[in-house]
Amino acid sequence: MVSDVSDTFPKVRGFGALSPLGALCGVILLAAAHAFAQTGASRIALATVVDPRNRPIVDIEADDFVVREGSDTREILSVHLADYPVVVMIDTSAGARNDLPTMQRAAAQFIERIGQRPVLLGTFGDPPAILTSFEDERTVLTEKLEGISAAESSDSLLLQGAALAAQKIRPTGAIFSAIVMLTASPTDASRDADSFVSPIVDSGAILHVITNRSASGGTSVPGSPAAAATLGLSPTVRALVEQTHGQYTPIYTAASYSAALDQIANRMASEIMVEYLVPPQSKANDVKLGVRIPGARVRGYGVAPRE
């Protein structure tokens, strides 16, 4: 259910600068990326920092950040660019036949852009399938991607495919991860769709969905619930994307898959992991992350434990 997603994965809410933090700018309150019992000695926050012109700032040091949990200031251990694993899932249903070559080319460019982080490739026709492992070389990934074909008669199982991707992520122990879904189908035919919510949320993955809306017609506003309904995508899909802090991108022509993936790649290139010390058995309550850079703003995507 949608309410289950919202309760499990609260939204990030922005806050103004807090006076106890002095000249701190761009303070944001972070929610836990997923439920956890802290046993380690540190936690990691995932965020981006942008300047007043909305350009990402990546040349940033640990001393530039401040983290508070409740009234306690935490010691920052390290700051580095995010390098979490990514799963790319491609629609191979009958409805995706026309778009598939364009999706394949766009996915290849995306995988090249995000660098040497672990990447897994899969499809979500009926049935969804995983084609590679996180350990495979890029040459294997390229070969499998080029060999994908659409079925003559097959439904698009978006949520079921996302749940399969999440299942493959969990054994890696990744603190953060992403699932990128490319769909050309007007509907998600996943059966018992709500049963796939928990595996996706529990994995802690950020869910991104790019969908070609041109196949469905209609005049709904892009990105609105009405647009999702016109597409046949359930409210659960929208809720998962929003509550995992992903991007939901409707497009109107197959040529736009590449541009939509570029937006996700740009965001990934600017994401920063901030690791900070915490007392044993403490909880990630009321986490505030800020920077001492005038005019800068922080966009937070969650907090997870370093075990």
N, C-alpha and C positions, 0 to 999 in steps of 0.2 A: 504494500500500500504506500501511497505517497507520504502519508503522515509518518509512517515508519522511517522513511528516508530522512525527513526533516528532523525527527526526534534524534536519530542516530548521528546525523552529520550536520550540525548547526551551521548556518551561514557565518562568514566573516563579516564583522561590522566595523566601520571606520570610526575612529575617535579623534578628537582634536588634541593638540599638545597638552600634556599634563604638567602643571607647575612644579611638582616635586622632582621632575626630571630635568629641570633647568631649561637649557636651550634646545632640548630635544624636539625634532620635527617629525611630522608624518607618522604619529603613533597609531598603531592599529591593534585591536583586540583579536587574538587568534583562538580558534576552536581546535580541539584535538582532531587530527586527521581520521582517527578511528579509535574505538574504545580500547584501552589498554591498562594493564596493571604495571606500574613502573617498578622495575627491579634494578635497572642500571643506574649509573651515576650521572647521566646527562640526557638531554633532549635536543631535538633538532627542529628548528622552524624553517619552513619553506616560504620564500617571499621574493618579490621583485621590488626594486627601488627605482623610482622615476624622478626626473628633474621637473622644474616648472613647465617645461614644454612637452612633457609626457614622453621624454626619451629615456630609455633604460640606463641606469648607472650600474656598471659591473666592476669598475675599478674602485673597490671599497674594502676597507680594512675592518678587522674585528673591533678596533677602538671606535669606529664610527657608529656601531650598533649599541643599543641598550635594550636589555630584556628584563621585564619585571613580571613576577607571578604574585598577584595580590599586592602586598606592600613591600615585598622583598625583591631587591635587585639581584640578578643572577650574573655570575662570572662567565664571560664568553670565552670559549675555548678555541674556536676556529670559524672561519668564513670561507666558503669556496663555491664555485659554480656547480649547479646541480648536474648530476650525471646518472640519474636513475634509469632503470630499464623501461623500454617502451614496447607495447604490443600494437602492431598494425593489423587490423582486421578489414577484409575487403568483401563486399557483397558479390556473391556469385550466383544469385538467384536468376530465374528466367527473366525477370524484369530489369536485370542489370546488364544484359548482353550488349546493348548499344554503348553503354558508358564504360564497360570494363577496360578496353584498351587505354582510354584516357585516365582512368583510375590507376592502372598499372604504372603508366609513365609518371603520374603525379606522385605516387607512393615511392617510386624509385628515387625521384629528386628529393623527396622529404627525408628518406633514409640517409641519403648522402649528406644532406644539410645538417642533420643532428649529430654527426660525428661518430665516434667509436663507442658510444654507449651501447649496452646490450639491447638487441632488437629481436623480437619474435614476430613471425608472420603467420596469419591465419585467415580463414574465410568463414562466412556465415550464411552460405546457402543451406539447404537441408540435406544432410546434417552439417552443422558447423565443424570445422576441422582446423587443427594446428599443423602447419607445414614445416616448421623449423624449430630449432632450440635456441636459447639465449647464447649458447656457446658456438653456434655456427659462424663460419667466416662470411664476410659480405658476398663473396662469390657464390656461395651456396644460397644465400638469401636472394640474390639477383636471379639465379637460375630458377628457383621456386616461384618467384614473383612473375617471371616471364612465362612460366608454364601454367599459370592459372587460367581456367576456362569456366564459362558460365554454363549452367545446366539448361537443358531444353525445357524442363518442367520442374521447377523447384521454388519454394518460398524463401523469403528473406527472414532470417531468425536473428534479429539484431540483439535483443536482450540475451537470448540464449548464447549467442556468440560472445558477447561481452562477459558473461558468467564463465564461459570456458576459458577466456583469456585470463580472468581473475584467478581461476583455479591454477593456471600455470605460473602466475606471479607469486602466489603465496609461498611455495617452497623455496624461493630465492631469498626470503627474509628481507627483501628490499624495504627500506623505511618509506620511501615514496616510489611511485611508478605511474605510468600513464597507459591508457587504452585509447587508441584512435580508430574510430569506426567510419568507413567510407561506404555510404549506401546510395544506390540509385533507385531503390524500390519505393513505391508509394505507401507501403504498409510494413509493419513489423508483425509477422505471423507467429511470434514466439507463443507457445502454449503455456498456460499457467504462468504468465509473465511475472507476477508478483513474487514467485518463488525464486527468481533470479536476482532479486534486489539484495538480499543479505550477502551472498557470495561476493558481489561486486563491492559493496560497502566495506565488508570485513577485510578485503584485500588492501584497503587504503589507497586504491588506484584513483587517479584523476581521469574521468571519462570525457572524451571529446567526440562529438558526433558531427559529421559533415553529410548533409543529405541534399540530393538534387530534387528540388521542389517542382521543377518544370514538368515532371511526369504526372503531377496531380492536378494541375490547373488551379483555378480559384484566385481570389484576390486578397487573401489574408495578409496581415502585416508580417514580414519576415521576422522570425524569432519569437513571435507571440504564441500563446497557448492555442489561439485559433488556427495559426499556421500549422502547429503540430497536429491538431485534430484533423485538418484538411489532409495532411500527409498520411494519416492513419497511425502516426506514432503516438503511443499512449502517453498520458500525463506522467507516468512513472519514468519514462525515458527523459523527459524534460527535467523532472525533479532530480534524477540521478546526476545529470550533467551539471545542474546548478549547485546542488549540495556537495558535489565532489570538487567544485570550483573549476570545472572544465569549460569548454566552449561549445556551444550549439550553433552551427553555421548552416543556414539554408542557402543553397545556391540555385541559380536559374538556368545554368547551362553547364554541360560537362567540362567545358574549358576552364571553369572556375574552381575545379578541385585543387589545382596547383596553387592558386592564390590563397585558398582557404587553408591549405596545409602550410603555406609559407607563414601565415599568421601564427599557427601553433608552433612552428619551428622557431620563429622570432621570440615568442614567449619563453620557450624552453631555453633558448640561448641566454636569456636575461635572468633566469631563476637562480636564486642564491640560497644555499643551505647555511644556517646559522646554528652552530652547536654550542650549548651552554650547560654549565654544571647545575645539578639539583641535589637536594638532600635525599638520602635513601627513603623509599616508600612515600615520597611526596606525590601530589597529584597536579596535573597540568590545568589548574584553575585560574581564570582571569589572567591569561598570558597576554602581556602587552609588549609589542616589538616596535622600536623606533630608531631613528637615525639622527645623528648630529650634523646634518647637511642642510643648510638654509634652503627652504623652498622645496625640499624633496618630499616625496610621498611614498609610503610603504603599502604594497598590496600583499596580503598574507593568504596562504593557501593551506595552512594547518601546522600542527605540532605533532611529533611522534617521538617515541622513546628510542634512545640508543642503548640497546641491550648489551 
